[in-house]
């Protein structure tokens, strides 16, 4: 068995556990993003996997080898796990080459691997520089190369882009994903950023109250969330209470087809709303331009307020009267009030 396997994991800091029977699998060569709000157990999970925190129950296996569980506790330095911390945590007195080669044997530091890894992360020629001479993004690249140097069974990344500006974050996400794929690395990314998780990962695990609420591809998590909580956490949403009957439900945006019956919550994504010549009447309250797209706040005839996500040039302004229609299927969560 390859990859990282976590089964029934229970861990915490006091009488109440933070992780409450968590199950998770990171397939060999895959990148899994663990996504969740503060306090859901992301950091505790990372510390348990790295060997910095004990488990109360359950087990952690890497490539079939038991790392934690029962009486077993393999120390961090013998787990074969690489770590990319939030701030890079480079040794300031060592050169880039010294940082990358820190965990290698003397022979390993001489066999060309350091240069190969620096080329992989786009830092060829930076071997002699000190961390203080690098930008924040370059320091993260060095930290990734250092984590990959010993050929770990899995690389753990703890919100490695959180302190970078937006443009650099996007660039670095693409480059890190490419480097991990080129290396064939198995990796786990811990983040609270939905865009980061959906844009980088092969699979996304949504953590809630110490367990995995849903594990799936980014498309599955966004388009087919397991429950209303996951749907509201992953991406923006437009919601209405409703009563589904015979495969449809009445909403302020008209009658929509849904799966399910009874009372519950209807959920749409803002990009499903389209202002034009057809649909229900609405008034444009506000327009927020983001560069690549815009968010339009609309007030429906009944007073309900909804958000529309618009791509491309805008032809509307606050105060305009428009009509709004819905495209694509609505999600319905029976018995779950928003």
N, C-alpha and C positions, 0 to 999 in steps of 0.2 A: 504494500500500500504506500503510495507516494502522496506528497502534499502535507498540509497541516490539518490535524483533526482535533476538535475540541468537543467533548461529550459530557453533558450533565454538570457543567462547571459551576461550582458554588464558591464564592470568595467574598471577603469584605474586611472591614476594619473594626467593627464593633459587634454587638449582638445581632444586628440586622444585616444580612448579607447584601452586597451591592450587586453581585452576579448571582442569579437565582435559578440555576439549572440550565445554563447557556449551552446550546449546541451550535457548532459552526464548522464548516469545512472549506479550506482554501486549496483548490486543486493544483497539482504540480504545474508550474509555468503560468499560473493565473494571477491576476491582480484583483483582490477583493477589497472593496471600500467598506469600512464599518462606519456607519452614519448614525448620528443621534445627537440630541440636545445635551447640554451640560447636566451632569449628574446621572446619566443613563448607564454608566459603567464602562465607557470607552477606555479611559485611562487605566482603570483597574484591570481590564482585559489585557491591555498591552503589557502592563507590569507582570501579570501572571505568565503570559507567554514568554516574556524575556527572562523569567526566573527571579524577578525582584520582589515578588509577592507570593506567599504560600496559598495553596488551595485548601478548602475545607472538604470538598468532595468533587467527584468527577475526575476527568483525566485530560491530559494534553499529549498528543503524539505528533512527531515529525518524521515523515517517511516510515511510519510504523513503529518507531522507537519511542518508548514511554519516557516523557520528560517530567511529568508531574502527575500524581495521583496515587492514592494509597500511601504506601511508605516511600514511594519514589520522589526524589527531588533532585534533578540534575542541575548543578550550579550554572549560572549564566554563561560563564566562559567556556563551558563544555557543551552547550546546546546546539551550536552551529547556527546561530541566529544573528543576523546583522540588524543594526538599529540606526535609523536616521532620525535624530531628535528634532524638536521644533526649531531651535536656533542654530542647528548645525553642530554646536559644541566642539569646534576644532581646537586643537592644541595651538595656542598663539605663538609659542616659541619654536614650533616645527614648521618646516617648509610644506608646500602642498604635497610634494612627493613623500615627505616624512609622515604627514598625516595619513595619506592613502596607504602607505606601507606599514603603518603602526602595528597592525595585527598579523603581519606576515613574518615568516621565518627569514633569516638572513639570506638564504638561497632564493626565497620567493621575492625578495626585494631586488634581486639582481637578474631575474629571468625575463625582464621586459614587461611584466604584468602591470606595473604602475603606469607606464606609458600607454599601454593598451587601454586601461581603464580611463585614463584622462582623455584619450582620444574619443572613447565611447561617450563621455559626458561633455565633449566639446571644449576641453581645456588643454589641448596639446600645447606645449611651450610654456606652461605655467608652473612647471615642476619646482623651480627655485623660489617662487614667491611665497610670502608669509600670508596668513589669513587676513591680517590687517590691511593688506594691499588689494584685497578682493572685494567685489561688490557682494551684497546679500545673496543675490542669485548664484554667483560663482561659488560662494561658500556652501550653499546647499548642494551644488553639483559635486564639490569635493567630498562632502559628507556622504553622498550617495556612492561615490567611487570607493570611499573607505569601507562602507558597509558591504559592498560587493566583493572587495578584494579577497577575503578568505574563502570565497565560494560558499556562502552560507546556504543552508537548506531553505530558509525563508528570510525575507527582509521586512522588518517592521518600520513603518513610517508614521511618526506622530505629528500630524498637522504640519508638515514641513514647509508649507507655503504661507502660513497664516500671517506672518509679519511683513510680507512683501506687498508692493503696490500692485494694483489690478492688472496692468499690462504685463508686468514681469511674471506675475502668478500664472497667467494664461500661457505665456511662452514656456515657462519652466515645466508646467504640467505636461505639455506636449513632448518636451525633450526628455523628461524623466520617464514617461510612459514608453517612448521609443527606446531609451537605454535599457529599461527593464526587459522589454521584448527582445532586443538584440542579445542580451545576456542570457535570455531564457529563464529569468529569475521568477521565483514564486514570491509574491509580495502581498502584504496587508497594509492598507492605508487607513488610519484613523482620522476622521474629520467631522466637523459639524456643518460643513459647506455643501449644500445639496448640489450645486452646479459642479463642484469639484468631483464629488462622488459619481454623479451621473456621466460626467464627461471623460473621466479617466478609467473607470473600473470595468472589468469584465463582468463582475457580479457585485451587487450592493447588498449588504446586510444592515437592515434598519434595526437599531437597538432601542428598546423601550423597557424601562423598569427592570433592567438586568437580564433580559432575554432577547433573542432575535425575533422581532415581530414579523419580519418577512425577509427572505433571501431570494434574489432573482436577478435577472439582467436589468440594466438601467431602464430599458424599454418596458419590461414587465412591472417594475416598481412604480413607474410613472403612470402607465396606462391601465394597469390592472392591480392597484394596491389591494393588500389583503383586507384592510379595514379602513374606516374613516380616519383614524388617527394617523396611519401611514400616509393616506392621501393628502391630509392637511399639512403634514410635515414636509413632504417631498413635492415642492413646487407650489405655485400660487393656485388658489381655488376660488370658484364662485359657488356658493351653496344656497339651497332653499329647503325648507321643510316641505314635505309632500306626502301624498298617499297614493301608492302605485296600485293600479288595478288593470287587469287585462293587458299587461305589457306596456302601459303608458302611465304618465303622471302629469298632472297639471302644474305649471310653474308660471311665474310672472313673465317668462320668456316664451310662453306657449306650451302646448302639449308635446311632451318629449317621450320617445320610446326608451324603455329601461327594462332591465332584467330584475325580477323580484316583485314582491307584493306587500301590501300593508303600509303602515306609517314608517317614515324614515327620513333620510336626507338625500337630496339630489345634488350631485357635484359635477361641475364643468370646469375645464381649464380656460383661462382668459383668452387663449388663442383660438378657442372654438367660437367665440363671439365675433360677429361681422356686422359692421354698420354699413348700410346701403339703402337701396330702394325698397327692400322687402323686410318683413318682420314686425315686431312690436315697436310702438313709438317710444323714444327716449330723448333726453336732453344731455348734451355734453357738459359736464361740470368742470372737468380739468383735463389737461393733457401734459404728461411728463415725458420729455424726450430723453432717450438713453443713448442715442447714437446709432446703434445697430437696430433698435426698435423703439417703440413708445408704449406707454400705458395710458389708456383713455378711461377716465372715470365717467360713468353714465348713470343718470337718474331715470328710472323707468316711470311709467305713468302712475303706478301705484305707490311711488315713493321709494321703492327698493333701489339700492345702489349696487352697481356691478362694475367689474373691471374688465376691460378689453385689451388684449395685447396685439399691437399692430406692427407689421413689418413694412418697410419701404416708406415712400413719401406720404406725408399726412395731408389730407384734404379737408380736415375738420378743425374747428376751434371751439373754445369754451362758449357756451350759449347756443350753439347750433342744435337744430332739431333733426334727429336722424331716426332711422328704423334699424332694429337689431334682430338678427336671426342667428340660429345655432347650427353649426355643422358638426357632424360626427356624433358618436353615441354619448349619452349621459351615463354617469355612474350612479347607482342607487344603493344606499346602505340601509337596509331595513332595520328598524328599531334603534338606530344610532342618531340621536339629535346632534346637530352641529354645535 
